[in-house]
Amino acid sequence: MQMKPGKLKSTLHFQFWVSLFAFLSHRSVPGKIMEQVIKEIICKHLDGNEVIRNSQHGFVKNKSCQTNLIAFFDRITSLVDKGEAVDVIYLDFSKAFDTVSHDILIDKLGKYNLDRAMIRWVHNWLDNRSQRVVVNGAKSCWKGITSGVPQGSVLGPVLFNIFINDVDIGIESTLIKFADDTKLGGVATSLEDRDIIQNDLSKLEKWSEVNRMRFNKEECKVLLLGRNNQFHTYKMGSDCLGKSMAERDLGVIVDHKLNMSQQCDAVAKKANMILGCINRCVVSKTREVILPLYSALGRPQLEYCVQFWAPHFKKDVEKLERVQRRATRMIKGLENMTYEARLHELGLFSLEKRRLRGDMIAVFKYLKGCHKEEGENLFLLVSEDRTRSNGLKVQQRRFRLDIRKKFLTVRVVKYWNKLPREVVESPSLEIFKNRLDRHLSGMV
């Protein structure tokens, strides 16, 4: 039997890791190092067999909170833009990491054809653990642990992803995960549509019973989107799920209007509180002190996952920019200069330019970089032979509503298609950033 070179190389690489595992198993190796070795073996096996589903964005290489939000809401905003009612159910597991059954986890590891010696090592690693509670010096008796993956461990997140991997089997609606943060979304225009979502919730409830990982149903909420939404009531078991007008999704406030104004208000308020604290507590107002504090503490509040929730309205754009105006004005000697002059003096960009730059970097990652697999579902390339084309133009999608027009996958098209060929054809992300900065040098 002949084997393809790529598959042969992958097989030999896996055998190398198995041999290394066997070698280390017979020697005294520090716990974290051994966990890392086992993690590498498992991840190589899972990646090679495409075991972990694309719906999982937590503890997965090249995926993040931002890729989770963009992937899910690209689908949701597209449906709302078409006039569909959409219901998004935010699901909350009760103490998810602590309720992973060891027996069920070991059984699932066996189903993925992992090496028996490795499964036995994982079983021994989880087994014979005990815990007790200490309150004001009073100690409880020791109790054996039969569930949960050790938090703070190297191997725990990988094992959790394996345990929860099959939660979306048989689900018809769109389901996406970031570790245990799970959301389910689908069209809810007709009774048949809502029945599909309800059936999916029933399947999830059955999965939770079989896997002994319960949902905290009081915290599971339904976000109702679309003008023609019927505000349907969904159930999990015998419990009705509560309705919500806004939910915090992986740290970002998403409301029923999808215009991101609530998120802009929240981050501007928090960043201003941080600036107020810096102003009161820090005596020195030199650039060497204020600028690093703002860059480390204030600006990240304004830019966490901002490619997903970028402001839609001019008032929100100005609200965010005022935070940076205030920060630069705090620096001694720059108080009487214009905002643009302060930015030039400090070597900073406006937040609006930083968002545009971040958008272009995100598109590069989706089309040519580490998020390319995700990008195939988000962007459609235009096949053009024209000399003036940058060689990687993206097709402009139709839209009716601003919530779609302002979403990343639609708003970036005009800017991306205008980039010069030499910028788009950059061989690496670092080179792309340098060439992009030169191209945007005329923008404040």
C-alpha positions in Angstrom: 0.0 0.0 0.0 1.4 3.4 -1.0 1.0 6.4 1.2 1.0 10.1 0.1 4.2 12.0 1.1 2.2 14.5 3.2 0.4 11.8 5.1 3.6 9.8 5.6 5.3 12.8 7.0 2.4 13.4 9.4 2.4 9.8 10.5 6.1 9.8 11.2 5.8 13.0 13.1 3.1 11.5 15.3 5.1 8.4 15.9 8.0 10.6 17.0 5.8 12.2 19.6 4.5 8.8 20.8 8.1 7.6 21.1 9.1 10.7 23.0 6.1 10.2 25.3 7.0 6.6 26.0 10.6 7.7 26.7 9.6 10.4 29.2 7.0 8.3 30.9 9.8 6.1 32.4 11.7 9.1 33.7 11.1 11.7 36.4 9.9 14.8 34.4 8.5 18.0 36.0 4.7 18.0 35.8 4.2 21.1 33.6 6.7 19.8 31.1 5.1 16.4 30.9 1.7 18.1 30.5 3.1 20.1 27.6 4.4 17.0 25.9 1.0 15.2 26.2 -0.8 18.3 25.0 1.5 18.5 21.9 0.8 14.8 21.1 -3.0 15.2 21.5 -3.2 18.4 19.5 -1.1 17.0 16.7 -3.5 14.0 16.6 -6.6 16.1 16.8 -5.5 18.6 14.1 -4.4 15.8 11.8 -7.8 14.2 12.0 -9.7 17.5 12.1 -11.4 16.4 15.3 -12.1 19.7 17.0 -15.1 21.3 15.3 -14.8 24.8 13.7 -17.5 26.0 16.1 -14.9 26.0 18.9 -12.9 29.2 19.2 -11.6 28.9 22.8 -8.2 27.4 23.5 -7.7 26.8 19.7 -4.7 28.1 17.7 -5.4 31.1 15.6 -8.8 31.7 17.1 -10.0 34.3 19.6 -13.0 36.1 21.1 -12.9 38.4 18.1 -13.0 35.6 15.5 -15.9 34.0 17.5 -17.9 37.2 17.4 -17.2 38.1 13.8 -18.0 34.5 12.5 -21.3 34.3 14.4 -22.6 37.8 13.8 -21.7 37.9 10.2 -24.4 35.3 9.8 -26.8 37.0 12.2 -26.5 40.5 10.7 -26.9 39.0 7.2 -30.2 37.4 8.2 -31.5 40.5 9.9 -30.6 42.6 6.9 -32.7 40.3 4.7 -35.7 41.1 7.0 -35.7 37.9 8.9 -36.5 37.7 12.6 -33.5 36.1 14.5 -33.3 34.7 18.0 -30.0 34.2 19.7 -29.9 32.0 22.8 -27.0 32.6 25.2 -26.4 29.4 27.1 -24.7 29.2 30.5 -23.2 26.0 31.8 -23.2 25.6 35.6 -19.6 25.3 36.8 -18.6 23.8 33.4 -14.9 23.1 34.1 -15.6 21.6 37.5 -18.3 19.2 36.2 -16.3 17.4 33.5 -16.9 13.7 34.3 -13.6 11.8 34.3 -15.2 8.6 33.2 -17.0 10.2 30.3 -13.9 12.1 29.3 -11.7 9.0 29.2 -14.4 7.3 27.1 -14.4 10.2 24.6 -10.6 10.1 24.4 -10.8 6.4 23.4 -13.3 7.2 20.6 -10.8 9.6 19.0 -8.2 6.7 18.6 -5.6 8.2 20.8 -2.7 6.0 21.9 -3.7 3.7 24.8 -0.6 4.5 26.9 -1.4 8.2 26.6 -5.1 7.7 27.6 -3.9 5.7 30.6 -1.5 8.5 31.5 -4.3 11.1 31.4 -6.5 8.8 33.5 -3.8 8.5 36.1 -3.2 12.2 36.0 -6.9 12.9 36.8 -7.2 10.0 39.3 -6.5 10.0 43.0 -7.1 13.7 43.5 -8.8 15.0 46.6 -9.8 18.3 48.1 -11.1 19.9 51.3 -12.5 23.3 52.4 -10.8 25.6 54.9 -12.9 28.3 56.5 -11.5 30.5 59.3 -9.0 27.7 60.2 -11.7 25.0 60.3 -11.0 22.2 57.9 -13.4 19.7 56.3 -12.5 16.1 55.7 -10.8 15.2 52.4 -13.1 14.3 49.5 -12.2 12.4 46.4 -12.5 14.3 43.0 -14.3 12.4 40.3 -15.0 15.4 37.9 -13.4 18.5 36.6 -10.3 19.3 34.7 -7.5 20.9 36.8 -7.7 24.7 36.2 -4.4 26.4 35.7 -3.0 23.3 34.1 -1.5 23.1 30.6 -3.6 20.1 29.6 -6.9 21.1 31.2 -8.2 23.3 28.3 -7.5 20.7 25.7 -9.3 18.0 27.6 -12.3 20.4 28.1 -12.5 21.1 24.4 -12.5 17.3 23.7 -15.3 16.8 26.3 -17.5 19.5 24.9 -16.7 18.9 21.2 -19.8 16.8 20.4 -22.3 19.2 21.9 -23.3 20.5 18.5 -23.9 17.1 16.8 -27.3 17.2 15.2 -27.9 20.9 15.8 -29.5 22.6 12.8 -29.2 26.2 14.0 -25.9 28.1 14.1 -24.0 27.1 17.2 -20.6 28.6 18.2 -18.4 28.2 21.3 -15.6 29.9 23.2 -14.7 27.2 25.7 -17.9 26.9 27.7 -19.5 30.2 26.4 -22.0 28.9 24.0 -24.6 30.6 21.8 -27.2 29.4 19.4 -28.8 31.5 16.7 -31.3 31.0 14.0 -34.1 32.4 11.9 -37.3 32.8 13.9 -39.7 34.3 11.3 -42.1 31.4 11.0 -43.4 28.8 13.5 -41.4 26.1 11.7 -38.2 28.2 12.2 -38.9 28.6 15.9 -39.6 24.9 16.2 -36.1 24.1 14.8 -34.5 26.3 17.5 -36.7 24.7 20.2 -35.7 21.2 18.9 -32.1 22.2 19.1 -32.5 23.4 22.7 -34.1 20.0 23.5 -31.1 18.2 22.0 -28.7 20.4 24.0 -30.7 19.6 27.2 -30.4 15.9 26.4 -26.7 16.3 25.9 -26.3 18.0 29.2 -28.1 15.1 31.0 -26.1 12.4 29.2 -22.8 14.2 29.9 -23.7 15.3 33.4 -22.9 19.0 32.7 -26.0 21.0 33.6 -27.1 24.3 32.2 -27.8 27.2 34.6 -31.2 27.9 33.1 -31.8 31.1 35.0 -28.8 32.6 33.3 -29.7 31.3 29.8 -31.2 34.3 27.9 -32.8 34.9 24.5 -31.8 38.0 22.5 -34.6 38.9 20.1 -33.5 40.5 16.9 -35.3 41.8 13.8 -38.4 44.0 13.3 -40.8 41.2 12.8 -39.7 39.2 15.8 -42.6 37.4 17.6 -40.9 37.3 21.0 -41.3 33.6 21.2 -40.8 31.8 24.5 -38.3 28.9 24.5 -37.9 26.1 27.0 -35.2 23.9 28.2 -36.8 21.0 29.9 -39.7 22.5 31.8 -38.1 25.9 32.4 -38.8 28.9 30.2 -35.8 30.9 29.2 -35.8 34.6 30.0 -35.8 37.3 27.3 -33.2 40.0 27.1 -32.7 43.3 25.2 -28.9 43.3 25.6 -26.3 40.7 26.5 -22.6 40.8 27.3 -21.1 38.5 24.8 -17.4 37.7 25.5 -17.0 41.1 27.1 -18.9 43.0 24.4 -22.4 44.4 24.9 -24.7 43.3 22.1 -28.2 44.8 22.2 -31.4 44.2 20.1 -30.6 47.1 17.8 -27.1 45.8 16.9 -25.8 49.4 16.5 -23.1 49.1 19.2 -23.9 52.4 21.0 -24.3 50.7 24.4 -20.8 49.2 23.9 -19.3 52.5 23.0 -20.9 54.2 26.0 -19.6 51.4 28.3 -16.0 51.4 27.1 -15.8 55.2 27.0 -17.0 55.4 30.6 -14.6 52.8 31.8 -11.6 54.4 30.0 -12.5 57.8 31.4 -12.6 56.3 34.9 -9.1 54.9 34.4 -7.9 58.3 33.1 -9.4 60.0 36.2 -7.7 57.5 38.5 -4.3 58.1 36.7 -4.8 61.9 36.9 -5.6 61.8 40.7 -3.0 59.2 41.7 0.0 60.0 39.5 1.9 63.1 40.4 4.2 63.3 37.4 2.4 64.3 34.1 5.4 63.8 31.8 4.9 61.9 28.6 7.3 59.2 29.9 4.7 58.5 32.6 1.3 59.3 31.2 1.7 57.8 27.7 2.7 54.3 28.8 -0.1 54.3 31.5 -2.7 55.3 28.9 -1.4 52.8 26.3 -1.4 49.9 28.9 -4.6 50.7 30.8 -6.8 53.1 28.9 -6.6 52.4 25.2 -7.1 48.6 25.5 -10.6 49.4 26.9 -11.4 51.2 23.7 -9.9 48.6 21.3 -10.8 45.1 22.8 -12.5 43.3 19.8 -13.2 46.7 18.2 -13.1 45.2 14.7 -16.4 43.5 15.7 -18.1 46.4 17.5 -16.6 49.5 15.7 -18.9 52.5 16.2 -21.7 53.1 13.7 -22.6 56.7 14.4 -20.5 59.9 14.3 -21.5 60.7 17.9 -20.0 57.4 19.0 -16.8 57.9 17.0 -16.4 61.3 18.6 -17.2 59.9 22.1 -14.3 57.4 21.8 -12.0 60.0 20.3 -12.6 62.4 23.2 -11.1 59.8 25.6 -7.8 59.9 23.7 -8.0 63.7 23.4 -8.3 63.9 27.2 -5.3 61.5 27.7 -3.0 63.5 25.4 -4.1 66.8 27.1 -3.0 65.4 30.5 0.6 65.5 29.4 2.6 68.4 30.7 3.6 70.9 28.0 1.0 69.8 25.4 -2.1 71.3 27.0 -2.4 74.2 24.6 -1.6 72.3 21.4 -4.3 71.1 18.9 -5.3 67.4 19.1 -3.6 66.7 15.7 -0.4 68.4 16.9 -0.4 66.4 20.1 -0.8 63.2 18.2 2.1 64.1 15.9 4.3 65.1 18.8 3.6 61.8 20.6 3.8 59.6 17.5 0.2 58.4 17.9 -2.6 57.8 15.5 -6.2 58.9 16.0 -8.4 56.0 17.2 -10.3 56.2 13.9 -7.1 55.6 12.0 -6.2 52.8 14.4 -9.5 51.1 13.7 -9.1 51.4 10.0 -5.5 50.0 10.3 -6.9 47.2 12.5 -9.6 46.4 9.9 -7.0 46.0 7.1 -4.8 43.8 9.3 -7.9 41.7 10.1 -8.7 41.3 6.4 -5.1 40.3 5.6 -5.3 37.6 8.3 -8.6 36.3 6.9 -7.4 36.3 3.3 -3.7 35.4 3.5 -2.8 34.9 7.2 -3.5 32.8 10.2 -7.4 33.1 9.9 -7.5 32.0 6.2 -9.7 29.1 6.9 -12.3 31.3 8.6 -11.9 33.9 5.8 -13.1 31.5 3.2 -16.6 31.7 4.8 -16.5 35.5 5.3 -15.1 36.9 2.1 -15.6 36.2 -1.6 -12.7 37.1 -3.9 -13.3 38.8 -7.2 -11.6 37.2 -10.2 -10.1 40.1 -12.1 -7.4 40.3 -14.7 -7.3 44.1 -14.9 -3.8 45.6 -14.5 -5.1 48.3 -12.0 -6.5 45.7 -9.6 -4.5 45.0 -6.5 -4.8 41.3 -7.3 -6.9 40.3 -4.2 -10.1 42.3 -4.5 -13.1 41.3 -2.4 -16.6 41.3 -3.7 -18.9 44.0 -2.3 -22.0 42.5 -0.7 -25.5 44.0 -0.9 -27.1 45.4 2.2 -30.2 47.3 3.3 -29.5 48.2 6.9 -26.7 50.1 8.6 -26.1 47.2 10.9 -24.9 45.3 7.9 -23.2 48.2 6.2 -21.1 48.8 9.3 -20.2 45.2 9.9 -16.6 44.3 9.3 -17.1 42.0 6.3 -19.0 44.7 4.5 -17.4 48.0 5.6 -13.8 47.0 4.8 -14.4 46.1 1.2 -14.1 49.7 -0.2 -10.9 50.4 1.7 -9.3 47.0 1.1 -10.0 47.1 -2.7 -8.2 50.5 -2.9 -5.0 49.3 -1.3 -2.0 49.2 -3.7 -0.9 45.8 -5.1 2.5 46.1 -3.2 0.6 46.3 0.1 -1.8 43.5 -0.5 0.9 41.2 -1.9 3.1 41.5 1.2 4.6 38.1 2.0 4.1 38.3 5.8 2.0 40.2 8.3 4.9 42.3 9.6 5.8 43.5 6.1 2.1 44.2 5.4 1.9 46.4 8.5 5.0 48.4 7.5 3.7 48.9 4.0 0.2 49.7 5.2 1.6 52.3 7.6 3.4 54.0 4.8 0.2 54.0 2.7 -1.8 55.6 5.6 0.9 58.1 6.5 -1.1 61.0 5.2 -4.0 60.2 7.5 -4.0 61.6 11.1 
